[in-house]
Amino acid sequence: MTKVFNPPSVRRPFGNYNHGLLVPPGASLLVTSGQLGICLDETVPGTVTGQAEMCFEAIRAILEEAEMSFADVIRISGFVTRREDFPAYMAVRDRFTADVKPTSTLIIVSGFTRPEFLVEVEVTAAKVF
């Protein structure tokens, strides 16, 4: 469905992602809001791993409601509050996107709406129906 772009003149990606993806004409786009690591009962896991898992589970539910899956994700934007949390976040991201390589950005931010939040994730997905 998508065409991958990793030009030889650009350094290879640092991880499990591609530098560019081209979506074909006629594809439906789904854009999610940033998802936080919060459970239905309002509890918040105390670790980046736990919160990232909640973020990606929420995204999975949104994708499924749109009749999509992680195979349709073309872009992931992740935000963490501490540089040392990159590896934990990326390990969770890679578990959910093991078979696909979307484009990906990871940014360190000073914080979120509540101090206990450590990570936020949003995605864009595309699918030809």
N, C-alpha and C positions, 0 to 999 in steps of 0.2 A: 504494500500500500504506500508506504512512504519511501522516499529516496534518501539515502544516507550521504552526508558530506563530511569527510575527514581529509581535507586536502593534504598532499604530501609536503606542502610549503608551511604547514601549521603544525606545531608540536602535537604529538599524539595526546589524546585525553588522559587526564590524571587517573581516571577511574572508569567505572562501568557506565559510560555515557558516550554520546556522539556530539561532535561540534555543531552539526546542522542536520535538520530533517526537512524535507519538502513534502507537504501534504497535497495530494492530488485534488483537482477540481471536483466539486460535488461532495466533498467529505463534510460530515457534520462535526462541529467543534463543541466540546464541553470544557468550560473553564470553571474551576472550583474556587471558592473562597479559601483563605488560609484555614487549615484545620489545626486545632490545638489538642494536646494530649489530655483530654478530660473525659471521664466516664459518664454514662447516663445518670449515675447516682451522684454526680458532681465531684467525685474524688479525682485527685490528680496524682498519677504515679510520681514518685520522688526522683526518678532517674531519667536521663535523656533516652535511654533505650526503651523504657516503659512508655514514655510520652510519645516517642516516635512511632512505636507500634500502634498506639491509639490513633495517631494522625493518619497512618497508612491504612488502618482498618476502617476509619471513617471515609477515607477516599475510596477504598474498595466498595463500600456500601453505595456511595454516590455513583461510581462507575457502573455498578450492577443495576441501579435504578434507571440509568441511561442506556441499558443494554450494551455496556462496554466492559472492558477489563483492563488490567495493567498492560496488556499487549497493545492497547490503543493509546497509551500515554505517550505524548511527544515531548513534553516539557515538565520538569519538576523544579520548583523553587523551594529551597529549604532555608530556614533561618534558625540559628542557634545563638545562645547568649554567651557561650564560652568557646574559645578556640580548641581547648582540649576535648570538647565533645564531638568534634568532627568525626573521629573514627567510629564512635558508637552510633551516631546518626547514619553514617554511610553504610555501616553493616546492616542496619535495618532497611534502609533504602534499597540496598542491593538484594536483600532477601525477597522483597516484594517485586523487584524488577529484574530478576535473575535472567529471564529469557528475552528481555528487550533492553535496548540502550537508548532511552530518551535523551534529549538535551537536558542539562542540569546546571543549576546555579546554587551555590551554598554561601550564605552571607552571615557574618557575625553582627548581631544587633545588641543594643544596650538593654533591651528588655521588651516585655509584652504587657498586655493590659493588667495582668496580675503577676506578682513577683514569683509565684511558684511555677509559672510556665517557663520551660527551658527550650522548647522547639516549636516551630510552626511550619506547616508544609502546604503548598498549593500545587495543583497540576493543571495542565491543559491536555486534553485527549482529542483524537480525531479518528473518525471511522466512516467508511463508505458503507451505507446500508443497502 
